[in-house]
Amino acid sequence: MAPLPPALLYPVYLLVMGGAFACFVQAYRSRKDTRRHMRLALTGLALDLAGTLVVLLVHRVLQWPWDYNDVEVVHWHRRAAYVSSGLLLLTAFAGWRRLPWHPWLGRLLLPTYAVTLALALYGYWPY
């Protein structure tokens, strides 16, 4: 299977991950309405997991080449993505189990996720 051009792949991927971030922001804003909060958070989680699986499939399994603008920014993005993914799963687990530190994790997740997205935008966007 031939690789998709980065001019198509990157915007779609960033749109999916940006959609996940938008869901997380709205979930945080609607945290007093448990049903809406959970619906938005789970939608964001599904989008994030789908985007992450696509990246792993494309990069690790299909070994499509990835263009980037700055190798140092890309390395920081990958580190931030690992932290963000782990924090997302921990936050989701804490919410599911209704653990008392779930709100604290959510407040930590949002800026971490935003930084990860910003690094991806700068590091990978095709000019």
N, C-alpha and C positions, 0 to 999 in steps of 0.2 A: 504494500500500500504506500503510495507516494505521500510525502509530508504536505500538510496544508501550509500555505504561505503565512509567515508571521503577521503580515498585515491583516489577515483574517482571524487567525488563531488568538492572538493577544487581546484584541478588543472584546471578543466573545468571552474569553476566560475572565478578563477583568470585569466585564459586565455581570457575569455570574457571581463572582466573589464580591463585587460591589452591591449586588442584590442581597447577598447574604448579610453584608454589613448593614444595609438599610433595614433588613428584618430585625437584626439585633438591636439597632438603635430604637426602632419602634417597639420592640419587646420591652426594652428598658423603660421607655416612656409610658407603656401601658402596664407596668408591673403591679398596679393596684387592681387591675381586672385580670384575674388569674387565667381565665379561659383564653382571652385574647393574647395575653402574654405568652402562654404556652404554645398557642397556634403559631405566632410569629417566630418564637424562638426555635421551634421544631422545623419550620420552613427554612429559616436561616441555616440551621444545622444541616438539613438535607442538601441545600444548595452548596454549602461549604464542602461537605463530604463528596458530593458529585464532582465539584471542581477539583478537589484534591485527587480523587481517583483518576480523573482525566489527565491531570499533570503526571501522575505516576505512570499511567498507561502510555502516554505519548513519550515521556522522557525516558523512563526506565525500560519498558517492555518493547515499544516500537523503535526506540532510540532515534527519534527524530531530532535533528539539530535544533538548538535553541540559540537564537541571536540575542545579544545583549549589548547594552550601551556602556556599562561600567562593571567590570568583574568584581570590584570590591563591594559595590552596592548590591550586586546579585548575591554575594556570599552573606551579607548582612540580612538580605531579604529571606534567604533560606533559613538562617538561624531564627529570625523572627517568626517565620512560618511554622517551624517546629514548636516554638514556645506558644504561639497563638493556637495551634491545633491542640496541643496538650491542655492548654488553659480552657479552650472551648469544650473539650470532652469532660474535663473536670467540672466546669460550670454546669454543663448539662446533667452530669451525674448528680451533682449537689442539688440541683433543682428538682430532679426526679425523686430523689430521696428526701427532699424538703429539709436539707441540712441548713443549719443557721448561718453558715458562711457563704451560702449561694449569692446573696446580694453583694457581698464584698468582692467575690470573684467576678460577678458581672461588671462591676465598676472598673475592675482591672482589665477585663477582656476587651472592652470597647476601645480604649486608647491603643492597646497592643495590636488589635486587629487593624485599626486605622493606620498605624505606623507600618505594619506589614504590607498593606495595600499601597501606601505611598511609595515604599521601597520598590515594590513590583512595578508600579507605574514608571518610576524613574529608571529602574534598572533594565527593564525589558521592552518598553514601548518602542516600536520601530519608527525611526525618524525618516 
